[in-house]
Amino acid sequence: MRGCALIYVISFFLITKLSILYVPAYADTIVESVGWPDVTYDSSVPTLESVLGYAPGDQITSEELAHAYLRALAGAKPERTQLIEYARSWEGRPLVYFLVGSEQTMDRLGDVKAGMQALADPAGLSRGEIDALIEELPAVVWLAYGVHGNEIAGTDAGLQTAYHLLAARGEPFDSISNNTLVAIDPSQNPDGRMRFVNHFRETYGIEPSVSAISAERREPWPAGRTNHYLFDLNRDWLPLTQPEVIGRVKTFREFFPLVHVDIHEMGTDSSYFFPPPAQPFNPHYTDTQQEMLDAYGRNNAKWFDRFGFEYFTQAVYDAYYPGYGDSWPAFQGSVGMTFEMASARGLAGERRNGELVTYADGVQRHFVTSIGTVETASVNRESFLRNFVEYRRSADAGEHGGPREYLIPLEGDHSAVHKLAANLVLHGIEIRRTTENAQACDVDLPQGSYLVTSRQPAGRMVRTFLEKESPMSEEFLAEQERRRKLGLRAELYDILGWSLPRLYNVDVIPCDRVSISEQRFEGTDLPAYEPPAASQVGWLVPWGSQAAGRFLAAAQRAGLNVQGADEVMTIASRRYERGTLVVRLADNPDYDANGLHRMVSHLAQLSAAEVVATDTSYSEEGVSFGSR
């Protein structure tokens, strides 16, 4: 018993010492210890602590609690806010954005959307109409936090940003209220965030453990970075495969924000990054966009210098790949940015030099750049709106150069061709479909082929998505060659090659001369095969198309038993290649002939796959249904 008592005494002593060591290290950097200089606060707006029971930066806020706090803010100021769900994650969690504007702006929210959509296609507007819209529209600012679920401080920073936009009185907040409409997406990856939060809760002790190998800071596979299906959502803005990103792109095209910020974390040993970004730039960035990036960077630097925060710019994070959350918006005419904060990966982490980085540090710094960004948009509202219009107008006029048209022949895997066209429409790219067999630039175009012009408001996006190369500057390439000769690593961050046509295995041909009967393609009126006939034996789905793969996945989810041909076979004088799917009535005893026909027809409609009824399993050549 004495031994046990001694252990208790030692344990108490150690815990007490740990409290002395760690609590002061992060308590002094709680956001509210700085707040914002020279402002007062509206007491009718609830603080985080009054709703959730802890101060900003004290705890890592879960998805549910973040939404609870936003609902509390909306309840306190319903005339100035809206909380809107824009998608659901694979695990069923809501993705939301929180709108904050003046009462007058919120009263005409529909007009704001319509006005920005009109400016996004300025060819149909007179100069007077453009001037009138610019005079009345706010600067729409989009702040998106935590696309990687274990980059954690952004969510609480977004909550603090929302609180200050509603409660703070004095500059810059008074001007911000009059000049902007701010959207806060508190967590772009709720499934990944909750994977991290749950692990942290299970492994956290009495006090933070700052070691890099402590359980609370070292996640097991698959960690919280990715979504449910382990996709990196910050690489999905080009292919658009995940519901979280598809929802964001659709929402973006409702508002066309002037600036979209993607807020991240990086290694604990770093400091803080905000733009201007590093080289290389994608060649379809304009000089004006780079000037605006510099304006945002200079204003954030002003606040970081005032607070004494370390930061760096123009290094590591480039602006080359168009499928990031900070780059895709640029090809719509907006300014896209990434912010990166040294991550505590918990409540506190130790750098190699012995300094501590806390969760509260991350919350505070992301909050400061969020407000600094909104302030920049507010101060430059009119000029940035005009820059947006000019970007879209100059693209529509073809001032970026390049081929006038891109041809997408309806050949090979038709389902892949249709899917590529529908993907481009999701991006906001204008597509036309041919209504006759034709030819252009010595390319045969069967009826139903697609045409994409680069002479449209999203023309620069068309070029960087569809062209075979997006060249880097000669100066940058020469510097990388110099570094290579010295044995130094290249100054390149991440993805260097991309091509939507190659993702779909579809040919896209540039062309400058097109005169073909056509109609606009809206992305939904996709052609489908004729529904399959009834059968007393079964149905065949020829393999080799994306649609056939979709049919197989849907059939398996529906519980059907499906066979696949290992070799070529010929049935009823038609040759079916290896991989052809076979759905036999005899293999699915839960269905009668009519019921299975209805199910197969439904799956054919969902997948757009060709499904062929057969009343015989006799193979004239090759394998048979019963081959083993």
Residue, then its C-alpha position, 0 to 999 in steps of 0.5 A: m500500500r505504501g508503494c501505491a501511495l508513493i506512486y500517487v504522490i509521484s503522479f500528482f507531482l508530475i501532473t502538477k509540474l506538467s501543468i506548470l510547464y504547459v498551461p502558460a505556453y498556450a494560454d497566452t496565445i488564446v485568440e481573445s487575448v488579442g482580439w482586434p485592436d480598437v474595436t468594441y463588441d455587440s453584447s447581443v452576439p454570443t461568444l464561443e465560450s458562452v455557447l460551447g463553454y470554452a474560449p477560442g483555441d482552448q479545445i478543438t471544436s467538432e463538426e457538430l459543435a461548430h454548426a451549433y455555434l453558427r446556429a447560435l450566431a444566426g439566431a442572434k442576428p437572423e437579419r444579417t446571416q444565413l446558414i446554408e447546406y450545400a452538400r452531404s459527405w459520403e458519411g452523411r454529414p452536412l457541408v454548410y456555408f455561413l453568409v454574413g452581410s449587412e441587413q440590406t445585402m441579405d435582403r437582396l441576396g437573390d439580386v446579388k447572385a443574379g448580378m454576379q452571374a450577369l457580370a460573369d457573362p458581360a458580353g450581353l451587358s451595356r457599359g451602363e449596365i455593368d457600371a450600375l451593377i458594380e455600383e450596387l454589388p458587394a465584394v463576395v468573399w469566400l473563406a474555406y477552412g479545413v479541406h484536409g481534415n487533420e489541418i484543424a485550426g481553420t474551423d475555429a478561426g472561421l467561427q471567430t471570423a464569423y463572430h467578429l463580422l457580426a459583433a465587432r464595431g469600429e474599423p475595418f468591420d464597419s466598412i466590411s459590413n457595408n462593402t462585402l458579403v462573406a461566406i464562411d465554409p467552416s469545414q470542407n472535409p467533415d468526415g476527415r475532421m471527425r476522424f481526427v477529432n475522435h482519435f484525438r479525444e481517445t488519446y488525449g491525456i490530462e495535458p497536451s503532449v508536445s512530442a511528435i511521437s505522442a499518441e494524440r499527435r500521431e494519427p494511425w492510418p488513414a488519418g484525417r487528411t482525406n475524405h471517407y473514400l481517402f480522396d485528397l479533396n484539394r486535388d479534386w477540383l479538376p476531375l470533380t469526382q467527390p460530392e464535397v467538391i462538386g457541391r462547392v463548385k456548384t455553389f461557387r458558380e452561384f456567387f462568383p466570389l471575387v476571392h476564394v481562400d483555401i485555408h490549410e496547415m503545414g509542418t510544425d517547424s514552419s511559420y505561416f504562408f500567404p500569397p503571393p505564391a511561388q513560381p511557376f504560375n500557370p500561364h493563364y493567370t493574368d498580370t492583373q490577378q498577380e497584382m491582386l494577389d500582391a495586394y492581399g499579401r501586403n495587407n495580411a503582412k501589415w497585420f502580421d507585422r503589427f501582431g509580431f507574427e512570422y510569415f513567408t511568401q513567394a516560396v513553396y506553394d506555387a500557382y501551377y496546377p489548376g485543380y486546387g481550391d486556391s487555383w481553380p477559382a482563378f480560371q473563373g476570374s477570381v483570386g484564389m489563395t492558400f494560407e498555410m499555418a504551422s500545425a500543432r496537430g493537437l493542442a500543442g506541438e514542439r518544434r525542433n528548436g524547442e519552441l511550442v506551436t499551439y492550436a490557439d496560435g493557428v486559430q489566431r493567425h488564420f483568423v487574422t488573415s481571414i479578416g485581413t483578406v475581407e478588409t482588402a476586398s472591402v477596400n478594393r471592392e469596385s476595382f476588383l469587380r471591374n477586374f473580374v468583368e475584364y477577365r471574363r470579357s477578355a477571355d470571351a474575346g479570345e485575347h488569351g490566344g490559342p485555338r478557337e475550338y476544341l473538337i471532341p468526336l463521338e467515337g470509341d467509348h461513347s460513355a466516356v465522351h459524354k461524361l467528359a462533356a458533362n464534367l466540363v459543364l459542371h465547371g461552368i464551361e459552355i459546350r455545344r453538341t453537333t446535330e449532324n454528321a460533319q467534318a472540321c479540320d480533317v476530323d470526322l465528327p459523327q452526330g452527337s460530337y461536342l465542340v468547346t470554344s475557347r472564346q467564352p468567359a471561361g476560355r482560359m479554363v478551357r485551354t488549361f484543361l484541354e491543351k496538352e501542355s501548360p508551359m512554364s516560363e523560360e526563366f523558371l525552367a532555366e533556374q531549375e536546370r541550374r539547380r539540377k546541375l548543382g544537385l539541388r531539388a527542383e522548386l516544384y510543389d506538387i502536380l506537374g501534369w494533368s489532362l481531362p481528356r486523358l483522364y477519360n481516354v478521349d481525343v480532343i483536337p484543336c481547330d480554328r475552322v468550324s461550321i457545323s449545325e449544333q445546339r447548346f449542351e446543358g450537361t443533363d440531356l445525355p443520350a442513352y441506349e434503348p432499354p433492353a428487351a425482355s428475356q427468359v435467359g438473360w442479358l449481356v453488357p458489352w465490356g470496354s466502356q465506363a458505362a459498363g463499369r457503372f452498370l456492374a457497380a450498380a448491379q452489385r449494389a443491387g445484389l444481382n449475381v453477375q458473371g464476366a466472360d473470360e474470353v471472346m464469345t459470339i452469340a446470335s451472330r454478334r461478337y462480345e469481347r472479353g469482360t462482357l457482363v452476363v446477367r442470367l435469370a437462373d443466377n438470380p432466383d429472387y427475381d422472376a423474368n419480369g422483375l429482373h427485366r425491370m431491374v436490368s432496365h433500371l440499371a441500364q438507365l442509371s448507367a447509360a450502358e448498352v444492355v442486350a437481351t438474349d434468348t439463348s446461351y449458345s455460343e457460336e464461337g468462343v466461351s459459353f455461359g457455362s464455361r469454367 
